[in-house]
Amino acid sequence: MAKVTSLGHVGLFVSDYNLMRDFYTRILGFIVTDEARERGMCFLSARPEDEHHELLLAAGRKILNG
């Protein structure tokens, strides 16, 4: 399975924070380096020993059907 080995710094607003956190950690292998669950945000790194974060996930607006 492919694994992310390096990124610049990227921030993503996501509509389902918990689902995306699970995807980026469990499927892509990122490590959570800092998190504020009550705010729906976390910093992730593929190389935490070298980079504190390469990716920020942040809960965004809910998508409305309509």
C-alpha positions, 0 to 999 in steps of 0.5 A: 500500500502506498504511504505518504512520505512528505508534504509541504504544509497543507490545510483542509477544511472537512465536513466530517472531521472524525471520518477524515481523521480516521482516514488520514491516520489509519489508511494513509499512516499520518501521526497526530502531533497536536489536536484540539478535538473540542475545536475539531482540528488536528495537525498531522505528520508523515515524519513527526521526527522531522516535521511537526506538521505537514497537514492540518485538518479542520472541521468546516461548514456542514454540507446542506442537501437542498 
